[in-house]
Amino acid sequence: MKDIITLLRPHQYIKNLFIFAPILFAFHFTQENFIDALIAFILFSLSASGIYVLNDYMDVEEDKKHPTKKSRPLASGAISMTHANFLFLGLSAISVFSALAWNKNLAIVLFIYIVLNILYSIKLKHIAIVDIFIISTGFVLRLFAGAVATQTPLSMWIILITFLLAIFLALAKRRDDVLLSLQGKETRKNIDGYNLEFVNAAMVLMSGVVIVSYLQYSVSAEVIARVGSQYLYLSTFFVLLGILRYMQITFVEQASGSPTKIVLKDRFLQITIFLWLASFIALAKL
């Protein structure tokens, strides 16, 4: 059971919190919306776990050569390939058909997410740059899952900021792969399409674009009219702080292999995210 849980990667469900972003940014805080978003969160998490199983299934030979991934359940042989196949199919079917019975639009989003990630696992993950765009699209699909589940319109700003931030995080993860490659350790096949100079420059570029996009969002007439406050731009302080901290972890500490683990373990980043959220809500009420 412990190996199955490890294979399903429940710690990665933190990514699915983006499902709650539409009601946060639209300020549609109601009990009904929260429950609907929570149901979408659960169904998306089932789909995501199925995809994580598929990824490990497809990468089992590469993972056996990786310094840390070799201990994963499939790579270590703790769980058979047959059982992994059943898990992927079962979780995918449960999530999509459950969504179909509850919210057809959510079922469509989940189906697109699953198909996109099947293509990613089979081929697209081996194409440099395309791989990080697929990962980032997955985050945007989480937004759409939350939007259709709660019937909350999505603004172009939330889609844009989420996509850009996801690219930034994916680049940081690829940087860790490049470092492992430079140490003579085999990683993923597409790593030849990246090097430190490219990844460093791309991260700096994306960090700037994310910050500017958030500033543009916070001062846009549409947002000011919706939240009734012109002070939302002050929350950019914590956005900048969070971005710089993540770049410090990446460039100074050189420990950007898992964005999820960083968020779950780094106290500085956790406090910054909490303060951003608190300031965002407080400033919107001014």
N, C-alpha and C positions, 0 to 999 in steps of 0.2 A: 504493500500500500504506500509506503514511504517513497518507493521508486516511482510509482505512478503519479503521485502528487508532484514529485520533482519534475517528471516529464511534462506535466500539465502547466508548470511554471506559474502558479497563482500569484507570485510576487509581481509578475508583469501586469497584473490587472490594474495597477496604478495608472497605466496608460489609458485605460478605459474611463477614467474620471473625466476625460474630455467630453464624454457623453453628457455630462452635467453643465458643460460650458454654455450651451445655447440659452438655458434658463438663467444662468448667471449674468451673461452679458446683456440679455434682454430684460433683466430684472423681472422675470415671470416666476417669482417665488410663491408657489402654492403647494399645498400638501398633495394635491392630485398630480401636479407636474413632477414633483419629487418622486412619487411612487411610480409613475410612468417611466421616468428616467432610470429609476432603480431596476425596473424590469428589463429595460433595454440594456442596462449595464450587465445584468446577469446573463442574458442571452448572447450578448456580444462576447462576454468572457468565455462562454462555452465555445463559441466559434474560434476565438483567439487561441484557446488551449488546443483545439483540434489542429490549428495551423502550426502551433509550436511542435506538436507531435509530428506533423508532416515534415517540417523543416529538419528535425532531428533524423527522421527516417531517410530523407534525401541526402543529408550531410554526414551520415554515419561514418563513412570512410575518412572524410576530412577531419571529423571530430576526434577520431582515434589518434590523429597525429598532432592535435592541438594540445598545448601544455595544460590547459584547464578544462576544456570541453571533453577531453578523453574520459572524464569521470561521469559524464552524463549517462543516464540509464541505458540508452540504446548503444552508445559507443562502448560502454563497459560490459555490455551483455546481460545486464540485470533484468532487462525486459526484451522479449523477443520481437523481431520485426513483424511477425504476424499479429501479435497483440497490439502493437503500435498502429498497424493498419486499421484494425477494428476500432480502436479508440478514435482515430481521425474521422472515420466514416460515421461512427456513432454520434460523436459530439457535433459534427457538422449537421447531421440530419436532425438531431434533437433541437438545435438552435433555430434552424431555418423553418422547420415545420411548426414549432411552437410559436415562432414569430408570425407565421402565416395564419395561424388560428387567432392571433391577437391583433396584429397590425400588419397588413400586407405590405405597406411601404417599408417598414422595418425589415421584413423578410427580403425585400428586393435589395436593400442596403447590405444585409448580411450575405446574400448570395453573391453580390458583386465583390464584396470583401474576400470571400472564400475563393472565388474563381481567380481574382487578381493575385492572390497569394499562392495559388496552385501554379499559376504561370511564373510567379516569382521564384518559387522553389525549384521548378523544373529548368527554367532558362534565364529569366530576367535578372536574377541575383548575381549572375556571372558577367553582367555587362556593367562596367564602371559608369557611374553617374546615374544611369537608368535605375540601378538598385536603390540608391538613396531617394530617388523621386517616387519609387513605388512605396517605400517605407513611409514617406511623408504623406502620400495619398491615403494610406491606411489611417493616419491621424485625422485627416479631413473626413473620411468615411465615418469615423467615430462621432464627429460633429453632426453629420447628417442623420446618424442613428438617433442621437439625442433630440434633434430637431423634429424628425417625423414622429418620434414616440410621444413628444409633448406638444406637437403641433405649434412649434415656435419657429418663426421665420429666422433664417440665417442672414446676417449681413455680410457684405463682401469683406469687411474688415476682419471679422473673426476667422473667416476661411483663409484669408491671406496671411495673417499673423501666425496661425496654427501651422500652415504649410511651411512657412519660412523657418519657424522655430524648429520644426521637425527635421528639416534639412540640416540646420545647424547641429542638432544633436546627433544625427546620423553621420555627419562628417567627423564629429569628435570620436565616434565609435570606430570609424574607418581609420582614423589616425592611430588608434591603439593597434589595429591590425597591421598597419604599416610598420610600427615600431617592432612588433613581433617578427615581421618579415625581415627587418634589418638585423635582427638577432639570429637569423638563420632558422627560425621556426616557421613551419608551414602553416598557413592560415587558409583563407578562401581564395578561389581561383581568380577572382577579378582584381586582386590586390595589385597586379601589374599595372592597372589603369590609374593607380594613385601613387603619389610619393609625398614626402613631408612638405616640400615647398608648395605643392598644389593644395594639399589639405589645409595647411596653415593659412594660406592666402584666402582660400574659399571660406574658412571659418571666420576670419576677420571681416570679410565682405558680408557674410550672412548675418553676423552679429550686428553690424551697423544697419543693415536693411531692416532687421527685426525691430531695433530700437526706434528707427525713424518711422516705421509703419505703425508702431504702437503710439507714438507721439501724434501722428496724423489721425489715428483713430480717436484719441482722447480729446482732440481739439476740433473734430469735424462737427459741422452744424447738425448733422443727423443725430449724432450721439448726444450732444449737448441738449438738443430738444427732447430726446427720449428720456434721459435720466434727470433732466432739469437742473443740471449743474455744469459750471464752466471750470471746475477745479480738478477734474479727473486727471488732467495732465500731470499733476503732482505725484501720482502713483508711479510715474515713469522712473522716479528715483529708485524704487525697489526692482523694477525691471532691469535697469542698468546694473544695479548691484548684483542681481542674480546672474546676469550674463557674464559679468566680469569674474564672479566667483567660479562659474563653470569653466571659463577660459583658464583661470588659475589652476583648477584641478587638471585640465587637459594639458596645458603647456608647462606648468611648473612641477606639479606632482606626477604628471604623465600617467593618470589613472582613469581614463575615460572609456574603458572597455564596455561598461554597462551603465547607461543613463539611469535605468530603474534602480539599480543598487546604489548609485550615487545619491539619488533623491531620498532613498530610504535610510541611508546611513549618514549623510553629511548634515550635521546639525546647523551649520551656518546657512546652507541652502534651504533647509526646512524652515528656519526662522524667517528668512527672506521671503519665501513663498507665502508664509502665514501673514507677514506684515503687508505684503502686496495685496493679498486678498482682503485683509481688514481695512487697509487704506482705500482700496477700490470701492468697497461697500460704503465706508464712512463718507468719502468725498462725494459720492453720488447723491448723498442725502443733503449736502450743503446747498 
